[in-house]
Structure formats: C-alpha cells, structure tokens
Amino acid sequence: MLGLPVLPVAGWAQLAPSPDAPPVSTAPAPSPDEQSVATLKVTVNLVDVFFTVKDKSGNLVPHLTRDDCSVTEDKEPQTLKSFVAETNQPLTLGILLDTSGSQQQVLPLEQEVGAEFLQRVLRQKDEAFLLSFDVNVDLLQDFTNSPRTLARAMHKAEINTAGGNGAAGIPGAGGGTVPTIGDPKGTLLYDSVFLASNEKMNQETGRKAMIILTDGEDQGSRTKISEAVAAAQKSNVIIYVILIADTGFYGNWGYSGYSAAKRLSDETGGRLINVGNNSKKLEAAFQQIEDELRTQYVASYTPSNIKLDGSFRRLAVTCRGDGMKVQVRKGYYAPAK
C-alpha cells in the first residue's frame, strides 16, 4: 500500500499496488555527474511545450519546422532553444479507468478496446500505468512497457459502488455518481487526476499523457477540479478524456459530466472525445489519440521572465498556414524559490 504524504487529510483514497506490480527498483543511486546535470536543468528552467497542429480540415500537420511556429509566454515572444518533432520519442502514459456504478454497462467495452489500444501504442521505450477510481483510487498496475500485463490488469477491474455506509451502491446513498447526503463518496475523478499527477507523473520526464475513461461526473473528491488541473499542469501532463457514458443510468437525475471533462482536457493541452456508449466511436477515439501522440512537436525555451515566483504563466503557440489550429496546454507554473 502506497502512503500519501502529499495528502494530509485523513481518509483519502490510497493507491493500492497490484499483486502483479514490478518489484521496487534496486538500481544504484545516480552518480555525482548525473546529479549535477539534473540540478543544472532546474537552474536553467527550460520550458518544454508539447503540442499538435491541425489544418482547417482537422487533419494533423507533420513536418513543421522552427521557422513555422512561435511561442509566447504571457503574450511575450520567446526565443526557442530547440524545436523537434516527437514522433518516436518515449512516451509515459497513464490510463485512468472509471469503475463507479454508472459505468456498469460500458466497463467491458472500455476493457476490450483499451487493451487493444495499449497493444498498438506502447513501444519498447514507452511505459504506462493503470488506475481505477470509484469510491477509492487504486493502482491496478504500476509502470510497465508490457501491453499484456496492462491488459491483464485492466480486465481485472471491477465496478465498485460500496459507499462505506451500507448503501451497497444505491444511487443517492453513496453508490454511483448521484449526490449523497453526509460524507459523499461515489466517483473520485478529481482525486485520481491529482494523485496520478503528483505520485506517478511528477518524477517522469519527456512526453506524458493521461487517458481518462469516464462519464465526467465527480462525486466525493476532496480535490477541487482547479487543484486537479494545476497538479497536471505542474507535472506537464496532457489529459485526454474519453467521455463514455450509459446515460440511461442517470434517470431523472440528469447527466452533467461534459463541462468538467472538457476543462480537464482543454487546460492541459489534450482533448475531450465524446463517444456515448458506441463501440465504433470508442475505437475511433483511441485511434485519434494514438495519431496525435505520434504527431507531436516540442518547442523548448528559457523564459524571458526569470522570476522564480511560482506564478502561473500563460502559453500560446501559433503556426503559419491557412486555418492552422494548435492544441497546447494553457500554461505552466514557474518554479518557486
């Protein structure tokens, strides 16, 4: 069981490692030279901006160069240190799987199509982990580059509607995503994004993305959506939300998960893809994400604003061409002294 030192409030869900999780690393500590390189990177404060570009027809645009694109920080132009197409660079991927009561009818579909996606997208230098979230947040599989191991963990995921108050998943009394009375528990979406960002992604480098399969409803998280977004931005994580919902589950309560899911994706440079409960649309969504992850650019620069004040800096990327649209995170947090 992984403790959560970053979460001071008692009762928060814990990331429980899978029995199949790999053993703790016994690799030797970094050499003094390696440590000095890491320190230098922090001191220089190089900002990496990952983005994708599409034309006016929505097609991905490859083969752009440094001369085609420009970056501004808080509306101030920045001088690029490097500009690289990240087609084959290592990818760190987190799959977050909603296993609350509202997903009862669509979970088997998510497991099947998600496993096929991992088989296609993961390459030798890539790694991925799998979380489920419902009334708890559980680590089903730690980092691995084995699609088979991840698929096995994904197929072991089960719906959990136990509200901890004897409600056994009754909507409105602790199970599913319908609001509860008292201590609410149901779908800890924001908590899962916060935990995955801070505990799994924060120490990783390079290209990082989360794919969240959910109906977008949160019920019971201690984390606010703004805190979840900030955690992802600080970890430089792109969030894709595949909005998959059995809308019949909600009955007279109604469905309202779209806006939160869109905020999580838009502000981190990802995208929201609404598939309903359609298997073909889900397959297409995973294909779109795979294509985008393999057609990314990274522009790196040292900010002209050298203050180490922990402030949020707004980013914008523009690329020359008729109707070019850039998909990029809204900003980043500067280091603090």
C-alpha contacts under 8 A as a table, 3 or more apart, distances in Angstrom:
res1	aa1	res2	aa2	distance
1	M	14	Q	7.29
1	M	15	L	6.73
1	M	16	A	4.88
1	M	17	P	6.11
2	L	14	Q	6.60
2	L	15	L	5.78
2	L	16	A	6.16
2	L	17	P	7.16
3	G	14	Q	6.72
3	G	15	L	7.71
4	L	7	L	5.45
4	L	8	P	7.87
4	L	14	Q	6.82
5	P	8	P	6.70
7	L	10	A	7.80
7	L	12	W	7.36
9	V	12	W	6.58
12	W	222	R	7.58
13	A	135	V	7.79
13	A	136	N	4.90
13	A	137	V	5.39
13	A	138	D	7.77
14	Q	136	N	7.03
14	Q	137	V	5.92
14	Q	138	D	6.46
15	L	137	V	5.64
15	L	138	D	4.39
15	L	139	L	4.85
16	A	137	V	7.74
16	A	138	D	4.89
16	A	139	L	5.00
16	A	140	L	7.19
17	P	21	A	6.28
17	P	138	D	7.13
17	P	139	L	4.96
17	P	140	L	6.01
17	P	141	Q	6.57
17	P	142	D	6.87
18	S	21	A	5.12
18	S	139	L	6.30
18	S	140	L	4.74
18	S	141	Q	5.33
18	S	142	D	7.31
18	S	153	A	7.88
20	D	141	Q	6.87
20	D	149	T	7.94
21	A	140	L	7.99
21	A	141	Q	5.58
21	A	142	D	5.39
21	A	143	F	7.91
22	P	142	D	6.98
22	P	143	F	7.87
22	P	144	T	7.78
30	P	33	D	7.89
30	P	34	E	5.75
30	P	35	Q	6.27
31	S	34	E	5.21
31	S	35	Q	6.30
32	P	35	Q	5.02
32	P	36	S	6.14
33	D	36	S	5.15
33	D	37	V	6.37
34	E	37	V	5.14
34	E	38	A	6.43
35	Q	38	A	5.17
35	Q	39	T	6.28
36	S	39	T	5.02
36	S	40	L	6.13
37	V	40	L	5.04
37	V	41	K	6.39
38	A	41	K	5.26
38	A	42	V	6.63
39	T	42	V	5.29
39	T	43	T	6.28
40	L	43	T	5.01
40	L	44	V	6.09
41	K	44	V	5.27
41	K	45	N	6.21
41	K	46	L	6.88
42	V	45	N	5.13
42	V	46	L	7.57
44	V	302	T	7.08
45	N	302	T	6.19
45	N	303	P	7.55
45	N	335	P	7.77
46	L	300	S	6.49
46	L	301	Y	5.58
46	L	302	T	4.80
46	L	303	P	7.33
47	V	300	S	5.44
47	V	301	Y	5.43
47	V	302	T	6.17
47	V	303	P	7.24
48	D	298	V	6.23
48	D	299	A	5.85
48	D	300	S	4.52
48	D	301	Y	6.91
49	V	297	Y	7.98
49	V	298	V	5.28
49	V	299	A	5.17
49	V	300	S	6.18
49	V	328	V	7.53
49	V	329	R	7.93
50	F	207	R	7.57
50	F	296	Q	6.63
50	F	297	Y	5.61
50	F	298	V	4.41
50	F	299	A	6.67
50	F	328	V	6.59
50	F	329	R	7.92
51	F	269	G	7.09
51	F	296	Q	5.63
51	F	297	Y	5.42
51	F	298	V	6.45
51	F	326	V	6.74
51	F	327	Q	5.49
51	F	328	V	4.75
51	F	329	R	7.72
52	T	60	L	7.36
52	T	61	V	7.78
52	T	292	E	6.67
52	T	295	T	6.59
52	T	296	Q	4.92
52	T	297	Y	6.22
52	T	326	V	5.85
52	T	327	Q	5.23
52	T	328	V	6.97
53	V	60	L	5.86
53	V	61	V	5.49
53	V	62	P	7.82
53	V	296	Q	7.86
53	V	319	C	7.89
53	V	324	M	6.69
53	V	325	K	5.66
53	V	326	V	4.58
53	V	327	Q	6.24
54	K	57	S	7.56
54	K	58	G	5.26
54	K	59	N	5.11
54	K	60	L	4.36
54	K	61	V	5.28
54	K	324	M	5.77
54	K	325	K	5.23
54	K	326	V	6.53
55	D	58	G	5.30
55	D	59	N	5.49
55	D	60	L	6.59
55	D	61	V	6.49
55	D	321	G	7.97
55	D	322	D	7.31
55	D	323	G	5.79
55	D	324	M	4.64
55	D	325	K	6.20
56	K	59	N	7.49
56	K	322	D	7.10
56	K	323	G	4.63
56	K	324	M	5.98
56	K	325	K	7.18
60	L	292	E	7.41
60	L	295	T	7.27
61	V	64	L	7.35
61	V	295	T	7.79
62	P	85	A	7.96
62	P	295	T	6.44
63	H	85	A	7.44
64	L	68	D	6.11
64	L	69	C	7.77
64	L	85	A	7.87
65	T	68	D	5.35
65	T	69	C	7.10
65	T	83	F	7.00
65	T	84	V	7.78
66	R	69	C	5.78
66	R	70	S	7.69
66	R	80	L	7.92
66	R	82	S	7.66
66	R	83	F	5.46
67	D	70	S	7.75
68	D	319	C	5.44
68	D	320	R	5.39
69	C	317	V	6.89
69	C	318	T	5.56
69	C	319	C	4.14
69	C	320	R	6.37
70	S	77	P	7.43
70	S	78	Q	7.61
70	S	317	V	5.71
70	S	318	T	5.52
70	S	319	C	6.52
71	V	77	P	6.01
71	V	78	Q	5.75
71	V	79	T	7.90
71	V	80	L	7.78
71	V	299	A	7.95
71	V	315	L	7.16
71	V	316	A	5.76
71	V	317	V	4.61
71	V	318	T	6.71
72	T	75	K	5.13
72	T	76	E	4.99
72	T	77	P	4.29
72	T	78	Q	5.51
72	T	315	L	5.83
72	T	316	A	5.29
72	T	317	V	6.55
73	E	76	E	5.15
73	E	77	P	6.51
73	E	78	Q	6.81
73	E	303	P	7.60
73	E	313	R	6.27
73	E	314	R	5.56
73	E	315	L	4.83
73	E	316	A	6.68
74	D	313	R	5.93
74	D	314	R	4.95
74	D	315	L	6.41
75	K	314	R	7.73
75	K	315	L	7.72
75	K	316	A	7.59
78	Q	301	Y	6.78
78	Q	302	T	7.74
78	Q	303	P	6.68
78	Q	304	S	6.70
79	T	301	Y	6.12
79	T	302	T	7.48
80	L	83	F	7.09
80	L	299	A	6.57
80	L	300	S	5.71
80	L	301	Y	4.67
80	L	302	T	7.64
81	K	299	A	7.63
81	K	300	S	5.50
81	K	301	Y	4.99
81	K	302	T	7.35
82	S	298	V	7.96
82	S	299	A	5.81
82	S	300	S	5.25
82	S	301	Y	7.10
83	F	297	Y	7.15
83	F	298	V	5.81
83	F	299	A	4.52
83	F	300	S	6.50
84	V	297	Y	5.67
84	V	298	V	5.45
84	V	299	A	6.64
85	A	295	T	7.22
85	A	296	Q	5.96
85	A	297	Y	4.41
85	A	298	V	6.49
86	E	89	Q	5.28
86	E	294	R	6.95
86	E	295	T	6.69
86	E	296	Q	5.20
86	E	297	Y	5.31
86	E	298	V	6.66
87	T	293	L	7.57
87	T	294	R	4.59
87	T	295	T	5.27
87	T	296	Q	6.19
87	T	297	Y	7.88
88	N	294	R	6.71
89	Q	207	R	7.63
90	P	123	R	7.96
90	P	125	K	5.36
90	P	126	D	5.01
90	P	206	G	7.17
90	P	207	R	6.78
91	L	125	K	7.44
91	L	126	D	4.82
91	L	127	E	6.56
91	L	206	G	7.11
91	L	207	R	5.12
91	L	208	K	5.99
91	L	209	A	7.77
92	T	126	D	5.91
92	T	127	E	5.14
92	T	128	A	5.72
92	T	204	E	7.54
92	T	206	G	7.68
92	T	207	R	6.14
92	T	208	K	4.74
92	T	209	A	6.45
93	L	126	D	7.85
93	L	127	E	6.29
93	L	128	A	4.48
93	L	129	F	6.63
93	L	208	K	5.89
93	L	209	A	5.07
93	L	210	M	5.73
93	L	211	I	7.62
94	G	128	A	5.46
94	G	129	F	5.05
94	G	130	L	5.97
94	G	131	L	7.60
94	G	196	A	7.69
94	G	209	A	6.35
94	G	210	M	4.55
94	G	211	I	6.26
95	I	128	A	7.43
95	I	129	F	6.28
95	I	130	L	4.83
95	I	131	L	6.21
95	I	210	M	5.84
95	I	211	I	5.01
95	I	212	I	6.03
95	I	213	L	7.80
96	L	130	L	6.05
96	L	131	L	4.82
96	L	132	S	5.68
96	L	133	F	7.25
96	L	192	S	7.62
96	L	210	M	7.15
96	L	211	I	6.15
96	L	212	I	4.63
96	L	213	L	6.26
97	L	130	L	7.53
97	L	131	L	6.07
97	L	132	S	4.59
97	L	133	F	6.28
97	L	212	I	6.11
97	L	213	L	5.19
97	L	214	T	6.71
98	D	103	Q	6.89
98	D	132	S	5.82
98	D	133	F	5.22
98	D	134	D	6.27
98	D	187	T	7.55
98	D	189	L	7.72
98	D	212	I	7.66
98	D	213	L	5.98
98	D	214	T	5.05
98	D	215	D	7.83
99	T	102	S	7.91
99	T	103	Q	6.06
99	T	104	Q	7.54
99	T	107	L	7.20
99	T	132	S	6.19
99	T	133	F	5.80
99	T	134	D	5.30
99	T	157	A	7.36
99	T	158	E	6.36
99	T	159	I	4.66
99	T	160	N	6.13
100	S	103	Q	5.79
100	S	104	Q	7.39
100	S	133	F	7.05
100	S	134	D	4.46
100	S	135	V	7.18
100	S	159	I	5.65
100	S	160	N	5.59
100	S	161	T	5.84
100	S	175	G	7.66
100	S	176	G	5.41
100	S	177	T	7.21
100	S	186	G	6.67
100	S	187	T	5.85
101	G	104	Q	5.56
101	G	134	D	7.91
101	G	159	I	6.10
101	G	160	N	6.46
101	G	161	T	5.32
101	G	169	G	6.81
101	G	175	G	6.45
101	G	176	G	4.20
101	G	177	T	7.18
102	S	105	Q	7.77
102	S	176	G	5.46
102	S	177	T	6.58
102	S	215	D	7.91
102	S	245	A	7.56
102	S	246	D	6.83
102	S	249	F	6.00
102	S	250	Y	7.68
103	Q	106	V	5.35
103	Q	107	L	5.69
103	Q	159	I	7.39
103	Q	214	T	7.71
103	Q	215	D	7.71
103	Q	245	A	6.79
103	Q	246	D	6.66
104	Q	107	L	5.84
104	Q	159	I	6.33
105	Q	108	P	7.28
105	Q	246	D	6.62
106	V	109	L	5.33
106	V	110	E	6.37
106	V	244	I	7.47
106	V	245	A	7.18
106	V	246	D	6.76
106	V	277	N	6.54
107	L	110	E	5.02
107	L	111	Q	6.17
107	L	159	I	7.93
108	P	111	Q	5.12
108	P	112	E	6.27
108	P	155	H	7.99
109	L	112	E	5.29
109	L	113	V	6.18
109	L	279	S	6.84
110	E	113	V	5.47
110	E	114	G	5.53
110	E	213	L	7.43
111	Q	114	G	5.21
111	Q	115	A	5.99
111	Q	151	A	7.67
111	Q	154	M	5.88
111	Q	155	H	5.81
112	E	115	A	5.45
112	E	116	E	6.54
112	E	155	H	7.88
113	V	116	E	5.14
113	V	117	F	6.26
113	V	282	L	7.35
113	V	283	E	6.30
114	G	117	F	5.06
114	G	118	L	6.35
114	G	151	A	7.86
114	G	286	F	7.72
115	A	118	L	5.24
115	A	119	Q	6.32
115	A	147	P	7.28
115	A	150	L	7.37
115	A	151	A	4.88
115	A	154	M	7.25
116	E	119	Q	5.10
116	E	120	R	6.46
117	F	120	R	5.19
117	F	121	V	6.04
117	F	286	F	6.37
117	F	287	Q	7.63
117	F	290	E	7.96
118	L	121	V	5.21
118	L	122	L	5.72
118	L	147	P	5.56
118	L	150	L	7.79
118	L	151	A	7.70
119	Q	122	L	6.18
119	Q	147	P	5.10
119	Q	148	R	7.44
121	V	290	E	6.38
122	L	126	D	5.73
122	L	127	E	7.08
122	L	145	N	6.63
122	L	146	S	7.83
122	L	147	P	6.89
123	R	126	D	5.27
123	R	145	N	7.18
124	Q	145	N	6.56
125	K	145	N	7.35
126	D	145	N	5.81
127	E	143	F	5.80
127	E	144	T	5.10
127	E	145	N	4.41
127	E	146	S	7.90
128	A	142	D	7.46
128	A	143	F	5.01
128	A	144	T	5.55
128	A	145	N	6.22
128	A	150	L	7.96
129	F	139	L	7.89
129	F	140	L	7.85
129	F	141	Q	5.45
129	F	142	D	4.82
129	F	143	F	4.57
129	F	144	T	6.58
129	F	150	L	7.35
130	L	139	L	6.19
130	L	140	L	5.51
130	L	141	Q	5.05
130	L	142	D	6.64
130	L	150	L	7.05
130	L	153	A	7.68
130	L	154	M	7.38
131	L	137	V	6.94
131	L	138	D	5.59
131	L	139	L	4.61
131	L	140	L	5.47
131	L	141	Q	7.07
131	L	192	S	7.84
132	S	137	V	5.86
132	S	138	D	5.35
132	S	139	L	6.63
132	S	140	L	6.77
132	S	157	A	7.26
133	F	136	N	5.61
133	F	137	V	4.44
133	F	138	D	6.37
133	F	187	T	6.53
133	F	188	L	5.92
133	F	189	L	6.60
133	F	192	S	6.42
134	D	137	V	6.53
134	D	159	I	7.85
134	D	160	N	6.23
134	D	161	T	7.10
134	D	176	G	7.97
134	D	186	G	5.84
134	D	187	T	4.38
134	D	188	L	5.63
134	D	189	L	7.66
135	V	160	N	7.04
135	V	161	T	6.80
135	V	162	A	6.98
135	V	163	G	6.53
135	V	185	K	5.44
135	V	186	G	4.87
135	V	187	T	5.58
135	V	188	L	6.14
135	V	220	G	7.86
136	N	187	T	7.89
136	N	188	L	6.72
137	V	188	L	7.03
137	V	191	D	7.63
137	V	192	S	5.98
139	L	142	D	6.65
140	L	153	A	5.95
140	L	154	M	7.50
140	L	157	A	7.68
141	Q	144	T	7.85
141	Q	149	T	7.92
141	Q	150	L	6.50
141	Q	153	A	6.17
144	T	149	T	7.67
144	T	150	L	7.60
146	S	149	T	5.31
146	S	150	L	6.43
147	P	150	L	5.08
147	P	151	A	5.95
148	R	151	A	5.05
148	R	152	R	6.12
149	T	152	R	5.17
149	T	153	A	6.35
150	L	153	A	5.11
150	L	154	M	6.07
151	A	154	M	4.92
151	A	155	H	6.17
152	R	155	H	5.31
152	R	156	K	6.48
153	A	156	K	5.16
153	A	157	A	6.75
154	M	157	A	5.42
160	N	169	G	7.88
161	T	168	A	6.15
161	T	169	G	4.32
161	T	170	I	7.95
161	T	174	G	7.49
161	T	175	G	4.56
161	T	176	G	5.79
161	T	186	G	6.99
162	A	165	N	7.71
162	A	166	G	7.33
162	A	167	A	6.78
162	A	168	A	4.84
162	A	169	G	5.45
162	A	174	G	7.15
162	A	175	G	6.01
163	G	166	G	6.72
163	G	167	A	5.98
163	G	168	A	6.37
163	G	169	G	6.48
163	G	173	A	7.44
163	G	174	G	4.33
163	G	175	G	5.36
163	G	185	K	5.86
163	G	186	G	6.73
164	G	167	A	7.28
164	G	168	A	7.97
164	G	174	G	7.48
165	N	168	A	7.82
165	N	174	G	7.13
167	A	170	I	5.52
167	A	173	A	5.68
167	A	174	G	5.99
167	A	175	G	6.71
168	A	174	G	7.65
168	A	175	G	6.45
169	G	173	A	7.28
169	G	174	G	6.21
169	G	175	G	3.49
169	G	176	G	6.08
170	I	173	A	5.58
170	I	174	G	6.62
170	I	175	G	5.12
170	I	176	G	7.33
171	P	174	G	6.61
171	P	175	G	5.26
171	P	176	G	5.78
171	P	177	T	7.24
171	P	178	V	5.61
172	G	175	G	6.86
172	G	176	G	7.90
172	G	177	T	7.98
172	G	178	V	5.15
172	G	179	P	5.60
172	G	180	T	4.96
172	G	181	I	7.53
173	A	178	V	7.98
173	A	179	P	7.73
173	A	180	T	5.22
173	A	181	I	6.83
174	G	178	V	7.79
174	G	179	P	7.68
174	G	180	T	5.57
174	G	181	I	7.97
174	G	184	P	6.34
174	G	185	K	5.49
174	G	186	G	5.86
175	G	178	V	7.37
175	G	185	K	7.20
175	G	186	G	5.43
176	G	186	G	5.09
176	G	187	T	6.80
177	T	186	G	5.11
177	T	187	T	5.83
177	T	217	E	6.43
177	T	218	D	6.73
177	T	219	Q	5.61
178	V	186	G	7.50
178	V	219	Q	7.28
178	V	250	Y	7.78
178	V	253	W	7.37
179	P	184	P	7.07
179	P	219	Q	6.50
180	T	183	D	7.37
180	T	184	P	5.18
180	T	185	K	7.27
181	I	184	P	6.37
183	D	220	G	7.67
184	P	219	Q	6.67
184	P	220	G	4.67
185	K	188	L	7.41
185	K	219	Q	5.90
185	K	220	G	4.32
185	K	221	S	7.42
186	G	218	D	7.41
186	G	219	Q	4.98
186	G	220	G	5.86
187	T	217	E	6.94
187	T	218	D	5.07
187	T	219	Q	4.82
187	T	220	G	6.44
187	T	221	S	7.34
188	L	191	D	5.27
188	L	192	S	6.15
188	L	218	D	5.80
188	L	219	Q	6.07
188	L	220	G	5.93
188	L	221	S	4.79
189	L	192	S	5.21
189	L	193	V	6.48
189	L	216	G	7.59
189	L	217	E	7.33
189	L	218	D	5.27
189	L	219	Q	7.67
189	L	221	S	6.87
190	Y	193	V	5.21
190	Y	194	F	6.18
190	Y	218	D	6.81
190	Y	221	S	5.98
190	Y	222	R	7.96
190	Y	223	T	5.77
190	Y	224	K	6.57
190	Y	225	I	5.78
190	Y	228	A	5.58
191	D	194	F	5.08
191	D	195	L	6.05
191	D	221	S	5.42
191	D	222	R	6.61
191	D	223	T	5.36
191	D	228	A	7.08
192	S	195	L	5.14
192	S	196	A	5.92
193	V	196	A	5.20
193	V	197	S	6.01
193	V	228	A	5.71
193	V	229	V	7.91
193	V	231	A	7.82
193	V	232	A	7.26
194	F	197	S	5.28
194	F	198	N	6.14
194	F	223	T	7.26
194	F	227	E	7.19
194	F	228	A	4.69
194	F	229	V	7.76
194	F	231	A	5.71
194	F	232	A	7.05
195	L	198	N	5.24
195	L	199	E	5.55
195	L	200	K	7.43
196	A	199	E	5.48
196	A	200	K	5.10
196	A	201	M	6.31
197	S	200	K	5.84
197	S	201	M	4.87
197	S	202	N	5.82
197	S	231	A	5.79
197	S	232	A	5.28
197	S	235	S	6.05
197	S	237	V	7.37
198	N	201	M	6.18
198	N	202	N	5.17
198	N	231	A	6.49
198	N	232	A	7.85
198	N	235	S	7.15
199	E	202	N	6.35
199	E	203	Q	7.93
200	K	203	Q	6.98
200	K	204	E	7.59
201	M	204	E	5.29
201	M	208	K	7.37
201	M	235	S	6.17
201	M	237	V	7.40
202	N	234	K	7.74
202	N	235	S	4.78
203	Q	235	S	7.94
204	E	208	K	7.81
205	T	208	K	7.51
207	R	237	V	7.79
208	K	236	N	6.97
208	K	237	V	5.08
208	K	238	I	6.32
209	A	237	V	5.19
209	A	238	I	4.53
209	A	239	I	5.72
209	A	240	Y	7.43
210	M	237	V	6.87
210	M	238	I	6.18
210	M	239	I	4.77
210	M	240	Y	6.07
211	I	239	I	6.02
211	I	240	Y	4.80
211	I	241	V	5.83
211	I	242	I	7.18
212	I	239	I	7.43
212	I	240	Y	6.26
212	I	241	V	4.80
212	I	242	I	6.03
213	L	241	V	6.21
213	L	242	I	5.03
213	L	243	L	6.31
213	L	244	I	6.56
214	T	217	E	7.56
214	T	241	V	7.30
214	T	242	I	6.52
214	T	243	L	5.46
214	T	244	I	5.65
214	T	245	A	7.04
215	D	243	L	5.14
215	D	244	I	5.20
215	D	245	A	4.81
215	D	257	G	5.92
215	D	258	Y	7.72
216	G	243	L	6.51
216	G	256	S	7.69
216	G	257	G	4.04
216	G	258	Y	6.03
216	G	260	A	6.33
216	G	261	A	5.15
217	E	256	S	6.82
217	E	257	G	4.56
217	E	260	A	7.68
218	D	221	S	6.83
218	D	257	G	7.80
221	S	224	K	7.20
223	T	227	E	6.16
223	T	228	A	6.59
224	K	227	E	5.22
224	K	228	A	6.41
225	I	228	A	4.99
225	I	229	V	6.16
225	I	260	A	7.60
225	I	264	L	7.78
226	S	229	V	5.15
226	S	230	A	6.12
227	E	230	A	5.02
227	E	231	A	6.11
228	A	231	A	5.18
228	A	232	A	6.40
228	A	264	L	7.96
229	V	232	A	5.23
229	V	233	Q	6.19
229	V	264	L	5.97
229	V	267	E	7.12
229	V	268	T	7.21
230	A	233	Q	5.00
230	A	234	K	6.06
231	A	234	K	5.20
231	A	235	S	6.29
232	A	235	S	5.12
232	A	236	N	6.09
232	A	237	V	5.17
232	A	238	I	7.42
232	A	239	I	7.93
232	A	268	T	6.99
233	Q	236	N	4.89
233	Q	237	V	6.05
233	Q	238	I	7.97
233	Q	268	T	6.09
233	Q	329	R	7.76
233	Q	331	G	7.32
233	Q	332	Y	5.74
233	Q	333	Y	7.24
234	K	237	V	7.80
234	K	332	Y	6.33
234	K	333	Y	5.94
236	N	268	T	7.85
236	N	332	Y	7.64
237	V	268	T	6.67
238	I	265	S	7.28
238	I	268	T	5.06
238	I	269	G	5.48
238	I	270	G	5.19
238	I	329	R	7.34
239	I	264	L	6.64
239	I	265	S	4.95
239	I	268	T	5.93
239	I	269	G	6.94
239	I	270	G	4.88
239	I	271	R	6.99
240	Y	265	S	5.50
240	Y	270	G	4.96
240	Y	271	R	5.01
240	Y	272	L	5.95
240	Y	273	I	7.78
240	Y	289	I	7.70
241	V	261	A	6.25
241	V	262	K	7.59
241	V	264	L	7.71
241	V	265	S	6.25
241	V	270	G	7.92
241	V	271	R	6.45
241	V	272	L	4.85
241	V	273	I	6.30
242	I	272	L	6.07
242	I	273	I	4.98
242	I	274	N	6.01
242	I	275	V	6.94
242	I	282	L	7.77
242	I	285	A	7.18
243	L	258	Y	7.57
243	L	261	A	7.46
243	L	272	L	6.98
243	L	273	I	5.96
243	L	274	N	4.61
243	L	275	V	5.97
243	L	276	G	6.73
244	I	274	N	6.49
244	I	275	V	5.47
244	I	276	G	4.85
244	I	277	N	5.64
244	I	282	L	7.94
245	A	275	V	7.90
245	A	276	G	5.25
245	A	277	N	5.73
246	D	249	F	5.75
246	D	276	G	7.04
246	D	277	N	6.09
247	T	250	Y	5.85
247	T	251	G	7.68
247	T	255	Y	6.75
247	T	276	G	7.89
248	G	251	G	5.72
250	Y	253	W	5.43
250	Y	254	G	5.46
250	Y	255	Y	6.33
251	G	254	G	6.27
256	S	259	S	7.26
257	G	260	A	5.88
257	G	261	A	6.36
258	Y	261	A	5.29
258	Y	262	K	6.13
259	S	262	K	5.12
259	S	263	R	6.26
260	A	263	R	5.14
260	A	264	L	6.35
261	A	264	L	5.27
261	A	265	S	6.44
261	A	272	L	6.74
262	K	265	S	5.28
262	K	266	D	5.84
262	K	271	R	7.28
262	K	272	L	5.55
263	R	266	D	5.23
263	R	267	E	5.91
264	L	267	E	5.91
264	L	268	T	6.58
265	S	268	T	5.50
265	S	269	G	6.28
265	S	270	G	4.65
265	S	271	R	4.91
265	S	272	L	5.90
266	D	269	G	5.44
266	D	270	G	5.71
266	D	271	R	5.95
266	D	272	L	7.57
266	D	329	R	6.99
266	D	330	K	7.54
267	E	270	G	7.56
267	E	329	R	5.39
267	E	330	K	5.04
267	E	331	G	7.71
268	T	328	V	7.05
268	T	329	R	4.20
268	T	330	K	6.28
268	T	331	G	7.86
269	G	327	Q	5.63
269	G	328	V	3.96
269	G	329	R	3.51
269	G	330	K	6.68
270	G	327	Q	6.92
270	G	328	V	7.09
270	G	329	R	7.24
273	I	285	A	6.43
275	V	278	N	5.89
275	V	279	S	7.95
275	V	281	K	5.18
275	V	282	L	5.64
275	V	285	A	7.49
276	G	281	K	7.94
277	N	282	L	7.83
278	N	281	K	5.37
278	N	282	L	6.27
279	S	282	L	5.02
279	S	283	E	6.23
280	K	283	E	5.14
280	K	284	A	6.20
281	K	284	A	4.96
281	K	285	A	6.05
282	L	285	A	5.00
282	L	286	F	6.41
283	E	286	F	5.36
283	E	287	Q	6.35
284	A	287	Q	4.99
284	A	288	Q	6.17
285	A	288	Q	5.12
285	A	289	I	6.30
286	F	289	I	5.12
286	F	290	E	6.12
287	Q	290	E	5.04
287	Q	291	D	6.17
288	Q	291	D	5.14
288	Q	292	E	6.21
289	I	292	E	5.11
289	I	293	L	6.09
290	E	293	L	5.23
290	E	294	R	6.30
291	D	294	R	5.23
291	D	295	T	6.21
292	E	295	T	5.02
292	E	296	Q	6.37
293	L	296	Q	5.86
303	P	306	I	6.19
307	K	334	A	7.98
308	L	311	S	7.98
308	L	334	A	6.22
308	L	335	P	5.24
308	L	336	A	4.70
308	L	337	K	5.61
309	D	334	A	6.51
309	D	335	P	6.47
309	D	336	A	4.72
309	D	337	K	6.61
310	G	333	Y	5.77
310	G	334	A	4.60
310	G	335	P	4.93
310	G	336	A	4.27
310	G	337	K	7.77
311	S	333	Y	5.53
311	S	334	A	5.47
311	S	335	P	7.84
311	S	336	A	7.93
312	F	331	G	6.73
312	F	332	Y	5.64
312	F	333	Y	4.41
312	F	334	A	6.32
313	R	331	G	5.36
313	R	332	Y	5.43
313	R	333	Y	6.07
313	R	334	A	6.92
314	R	330	K	5.88
314	R	331	G	4.16
314	R	332	Y	6.72
315	L	329	R	7.18
315	L	330	K	5.56
315	L	331	G	4.62
315	L	332	Y	7.46
316	A	328	V	7.52
316	A	330	K	7.17
316	A	331	G	7.91
317	V	326	V	6.61
317	V	328	V	7.29
318	T	324	M	7.97
318	T	325	K	7.83
318	T	326	V	6.64
319	C	324	M	6.43
319	C	325	K	7.81
319	C	326	V	7.39
320	R	324	M	6.91
321	G	324	M	5.58
329	R	332	Y	7.89
